[in-house]
Amino acid sequence: METNLFKFYSEIIELFEKPVGPQGDFDTNLEGHSFEFDNDKLGETSYRAIIDIWLLDVPSDHFFPTNPDISIVGASSDMVVVDLGKNISAFKTGDLIELNLI
């Protein structure tokens, strides 16, 4: 099955530089997944963006960013968080992230 027939674009609604490894207690997300973080990355930062797509629109296992420098790090019923790494593409609030649908 072809995965490049349709492209989906989602707008960046927030963008901040954040620590790679968050601190504190963690519970499961909406899908029942719990997350573990690499303690070796404590002190490192990356750019995180909230995009305007949510699990009520499309389940997170049915879309992925076309840009290899972007990864999905979390999702809820009303938003998806993507990691832009060092943001070498210079994304800013209002820019569109291109996603493939599967």
Secondary structure, 3 states (H helix, E strand, C coil): CCCCCCEEEEEEEEEEEEECCCCCCCCCCCCCCCCCCCHHHCCCEEEEEEECCCCCCCCHHHEEECCCCCEEEEECCCCEEEEEECCCCCCCCCCEEEEEEC
